[in-house]
Amino acid sequence: MVRLPVDIADAARRAAAARGGSASGIGAFLKGEVRTSASAPLVTASVACGFPSPAEDSLERPLDLNELHGIGAPSVFLVRVAGESMTGRGLFPGDIAVVDKARRPRSGCIVVACLNGDFTMKTYLKRGDEVILKAENPAFPDITVPEEADFQVWGVVTGSSRVF
């Protein structure tokens, strides 16, 4: 279950309905599955991406990626990245972004936002009373959020996952 403020849940319902999904819920927008926690050993040595270096034998305690990303907290949800407007910040189509709706956006952070019923992921910039959603790919324009716009920040992107 993902708990959302009423205004955000309403925006999700409108967006799902506009995309031909069910307007009765946001399942078409947020999909996930419950799993038990799993972990893997974390090697303390860094791995060089240039010349090979000798491996170390020491291991840290197992690293739980759910714990690392705060997955399981009621304020955290996952969303699949679509489009190429954020490639300059390392977010590529198909990546899974970890979003925390409890974090307040700060200028320079990446957010998931709903602008006039459309969802977007951009860098959030605040300049005085003006909000700019900055694309991190020069092929895409920045968006200046008009004062009269229906605008909500859903959450702050805190990490991502990519499978090759």
matplotlib code that plots the C-alpha trace (Angstrom):
import matplotlib.pyplot as plt

x = [0.0, 1.2, -0.3, -0.6, -2.1, -5.6, -4.7, -1.9, -4.1, -6.7, -4.1, -2.9, -6.5, -6.9, -3.7, -4.5, -8.0, -6.5, -4.1, -7.0, -6.4, -8.7, -9.8, -10.7, -7.1, -3.5, -2.4, -1.7, 0.7, 2.5, 3.1, 5.2, 5.4, 6.0, 9.1, 11.0, 14.3, 17.3, 21.0, 24.4, 27.9, 29.6, 33.3, 35.1, 37.6, 36.6, 36.8, 38.9, 37.3, 40.7, 43.6, 43.0, 43.9, 44.4, 41.2, 41.0, 39.7, 37.7, 33.9, 31.6, 28.3, 25.8, 24.3, 20.5, 19.5, 16.0, 17.6, 20.0, 17.2, 14.6, 12.3, 9.6, 9.2, 5.6, 6.9, 9.0, 7.8, 9.5, 8.8, 10.2, 12.0, 10.7, 12.2, 15.7, 15.4, 17.4, 20.3, 22.7, 22.0, 22.4, 18.7, 18.0, 14.8, 14.0, 15.8, 13.9, 13.9, 13.5, 11.3, 10.7, 7.5, 8.4, 11.4, 10.9, 12.3, 15.4, 16.7, 18.9, 17.3, 15.5, 11.8, 8.8, 6.1, 2.6, 2.1, -1.5, -2.2, 1.0, 3.9, 7.5, 10.9, 13.2, 15.7, 13.8, 15.1, 13.6, 14.4, 12.5, 8.8, 9.6, 9.9, 11.7, 11.8, 15.1, 15.8, 19.2, 19.6, 20.1, 17.6, 14.7, 13.4, 13.2, 9.7, 8.9, 5.9, 3.2, 1.7, -1.8, -0.7, -1.9, 1.5, 2.5, 5.8, 5.2, 8.6, 12.3, 14.4, 16.9, 18.4, 18.0, 18.6, 19.6, 19.7, 22.0]
y = [0.0, 3.5, 6.3, 9.6, 13.0, 13.3, 16.0, 13.8, 10.7, 12.6, 13.8, 10.2, 9.1, 11.8, 10.9, 7.1, 7.9, 10.1, 7.3, 4.9, 3.2, 2.7, 6.0, 4.1, 3.8, 4.6, 1.0, 1.7, 4.4, 2.8, -0.9, -2.9, -6.2, -7.1, -9.2, -10.2, -8.5, -9.9, -8.9, -9.6, -9.4, -6.0, -6.1, -3.3, -2.7, -0.5, -2.0, 0.0, 0.8, 1.5, -0.9, -4.0, -3.9, -6.7, -7.9, -7.7, -10.5, -8.4, -8.1, -5.7, -6.7, -7.7, -4.8, -4.7, -2.6, -2.2, -0.7, 1.4, 3.0, 3.2, 0.8, -0.3, 3.1, 4.3, 7.5, 5.7, 4.5, 3.3, 4.6, 3.5, 6.3, 7.0, 9.5, 10.9, 14.4, 13.4, 11.5, 14.3, 13.3, 9.6, 8.6, 6.6, 5.1, 1.8, 2.8, 2.5, 5.7, 5.6, 8.5, 9.7, 11.7, 12.8, 14.8, 18.4, 19.5, 21.7, 23.7, 21.3, 18.0, 15.7, 15.5, 13.6, 16.3, 16.6, 19.7, 20.2, 16.5, 15.4, 13.6, 14.6, 14.0, 17.0, 18.9, 21.3, 24.9, 27.6, 31.2, 33.5, 32.6, 31.1, 27.3, 25.9, 22.2, 21.8, 19.1, 17.6, 17.0, 20.0, 18.4, 19.1, 22.5, 23.6, 24.2, 27.4, 26.6, 29.3, 30.6, 29.5, 26.0, 22.9, 21.8, 19.4, 17.8, 14.1, 13.4, 13.7, 11.1, 9.6, 6.9, 4.7, 1.1, -0.1, -3.6, -4.2]
z = [0.0, -0.8, 1.2, -0.6, 0.4, -1.0, -3.6, -4.9, -5.0, -6.9, -9.4, -9.8, -10.5, -13.1, -14.8, -14.8, -16.2, -18.9, -20.0, -20.3, -16.9, -14.0, -12.4, -9.2, -8.1, -8.9, -9.4, -13.1, -12.1, -9.1, -9.4, -7.0, -5.3, -1.7, -1.1, 2.0, 2.7, 1.0, 1.2, -0.3, 1.0, 0.6, -0.3, 1.5, -1.4, -4.2, -7.7, -10.1, -13.5, -15.0, -14.3, -12.3, -8.6, -6.1, -4.3, -0.6, 1.5, 4.0, 3.8, 5.5, 7.0, 4.3, 2.4, 2.2, -0.8, 0.6, 3.8, 1.8, -0.2, 2.6, 0.7, 3.0, 4.6, 4.1, 2.4, -0.2, -3.6, -6.9, -10.4, -13.7, -15.7, -19.1, -21.6, -21.9, -20.3, -17.2, -18.7, -17.6, -14.0, -14.7, -15.0, -18.2, -19.7, -17.8, -14.6, -11.4, -9.3, -5.6, -4.5, -0.9, -0.6, 2.9, 1.8, 1.1, -2.3, -2.2, -5.1, -7.2, -6.1, -8.6, -8.0, -9.4, -9.9, -11.3, -13.5, -14.7, -14.5, -16.3, -14.4, -14.9, -13.3, -13.4, -11.4, -9.1, -9.0, -6.8, -7.5, -5.2, -5.9, -9.3, -9.7, -12.7, -13.6, -15.3, -17.9, -17.7, -21.4, -23.8, -26.3, -23.8, -22.6, -19.0, -17.7, -15.8, -13.6, -13.9, -10.7, -11.7, -12.6, -10.8, -9.5, -6.8, -6.0, -5.3, -3.8, -4.0, -6.0, -3.5, -5.7, -8.7, -9.9, -13.4, -14.7, -17.7]

ax = plt.figure().add_subplot(projection="3d")
ax.plot(x, y, z, "-o")
ax.set_aspect("equal")
plt.show()
